[in-house]
Amino acid sequence: MANLAQTRQRFTVIAVVLAAVALLALLYLLLPFGGGAAEGYNQLNLARAEFKNVEHQVLPLRGLPTKLVRSQHDIRAFYHDRLPARYSLISEELGKVAARSGVNLANIRYETFDSDLPDLEMISMTISVSGNYAKVMRFINGLERNKVFFLIDGLALADQKAGVVNLDLNLETYLRLTGEPNLGPADNSQSKKQSRTGD
């Protein structure tokens, strides 16, 4: 019987030790060591801030497929509506804007360049414009509002006498070489310069 009492006593000690280990493990899981509840709240706040930061970064990407379709439509519309398909259309539009504003054009020089944009050729123009100040300003505004895309790249006052302003303008436009824009990657070929003159 003494053997049975001894075994019972050992089992009781082992059971108490295992219960203590289980209690310590439970406490370890429920109470974070190294700062307590305040540390847990800090980690939660950091995770929330990181989530908001990532959400803010991703916000512009929402609806991206729809935005891409819309931008391709806008590019095609600009390509067809604002970019000339023939050289003569450029000089016709310059003449129309000059006639509407009442200025005289002289020393018109055209230069063509390959562009980084696919299926487009850049046309650079240098033009001498003369007329009174109001007419010259009307001409510049007419170019900016014209259906054909004209980009004013620079201007310089050449002369001003008796109310007549002589202005040298540098303009750019793009000639479309195909009926449809190539919306693929641009060709990085080196620019080739050609030059021709007209009045």
VENTA-V462575 format. One record per residue. N is the residue number from 1. PSI is psi in degrees with one decimal (* if undefined). BURIAL is I if it has 24 or more other ideal C-beta (glycine too) atoms within 12 Angstrom, else O. Layout:
BEGIN
n;psi;burial
N;PSI;BURIAL
N;PSI;BURIAL
END
This chain:
BEGIN
n;psi;burial
1;-29.3;O
2;-33.7;O
3;-38.8;O
4;-39.1;O
5;-38.3;O
6;-41.4;O
7;-40.4;O
8;-40.2;O
9;-40.5;O
10;-44.9;O
11;-37.2;O
12;-43.8;O
13;-44.7;O
14;-41.0;O
15;-40.7;O
16;-43.4;O
17;-44.7;O
18;-37.6;O
19;-39.6;O
20;-42.1;O
21;-43.6;O
22;-40.8;O
23;-42.2;O
24;-41.0;O
25;-39.7;O
26;-43.3;O
27;-39.7;O
28;-40.3;O
29;-37.7;O
30;-34.5;O
31;112.4;O
32;125.5;O
33;147.9;O
34;23.5;O
35;-12.6;O
36;-149.9;O
37;-33.2;O
38;-39.9;O
39;-40.0;O
40;-42.6;O
41;-37.8;O
42;-43.6;O
43;-38.5;O
44;-42.9;O
45;-38.7;O
46;-41.3;O
47;-39.5;O
48;-43.5;O
49;-41.6;O
50;-39.9;O
51;-45.4;O
52;-38.4;O
53;-46.8;O
54;-40.3;O
55;-39.8;O
56;-38.0;O
57;-33.3;O
58;-17.8;O
59;-44.3;O
60;-18.7;O
61;-8.4;O
62;133.5;O
63;22.1;O
64;-43.7;O
65;-39.3;O
66;-41.2;O
67;-38.4;O
68;-42.8;O
69;-43.4;O
70;-42.9;O
71;-36.5;O
72;-38.4;O
73;-43.9;O
74;-39.1;O
75;-45.6;I
76;-41.4;O
77;-44.7;O
78;-43.9;O
79;-46.6;I
80;-36.8;O
81;-31.9;O
82;-17.5;I
83;126.7;I
84;151.6;I
85;-12.0;O
86;149.4;O
87;-39.8;I
88;-28.9;O
89;-31.8;I
90;-51.3;I
91;-34.8;I
92;-46.3;O
93;-39.3;I
94;-43.8;I
95;-41.3;I
96;-44.7;O
97;-40.0;I
98;-42.3;I
99;-42.5;O
100;-35.2;O
101;-14.1;I
102;30.4;O
103;164.2;I
104;136.8;I
105;141.9;I
106;164.3;O
107;48.2;O
108;127.3;I
109;129.7;O
110;138.9;I
111;138.7;I
112;143.1;I
113;145.7;I
114;142.4;I
115;166.0;I
116;-12.3;O
117;133.8;I
118;139.1;O
119;23.8;I
120;143.5;I
121;130.0;I
122;132.5;I
123;117.8;I
124;134.3;I
125;141.4;I
126;126.8;I
127;138.3;I
128;125.5;I
129;133.8;I
130;144.3;I
131;178.1;I
132;165.6;O
133;-45.8;O
134;-40.5;O
135;-38.9;I
136;-41.0;I
137;-37.4;O
138;-38.0;O
139;-46.2;I
140;-45.4;I
141;-37.5;O
142;-38.1;I
143;-42.6;I
144;-29.9;O
145;-0.8;O
146;151.9;I
147;-39.3;O
148;132.6;I
149;115.9;I
150;128.9;I
151;119.7;O
152;113.6;I
153;-18.9;O
154;155.4;O
155;150.0;O
156;137.9;O
157;116.0;O
158;-41.2;O
159;155.7;O
160;115.8;O
161;132.8;O
162;44.1;O
163;-5.1;O
164;127.1;O
165;132.0;I
166;120.5;I
167;137.1;I
168;121.7;I
169;140.7;I
170;121.5;I
171;158.3;I
172;148.5;I
173;177.1;I
174;135.3;I
175;126.6;I
176;134.4;I
177;-14.7;I
178;167.3;O
179;-28.8;O
180;139.4;O
181;142.5;I
182;108.8;O
183;15.5;O
184;-168.8;O
185;146.4;O
186;149.1;O
187;127.3;O
188;39.6;O
189;156.4;O
190;142.5;O
191;137.4;O
192;132.2;O
193;136.9;O
194;154.2;O
195;142.5;O
196;159.9;O
197;151.2;O
198;166.6;O
199;*;O
END
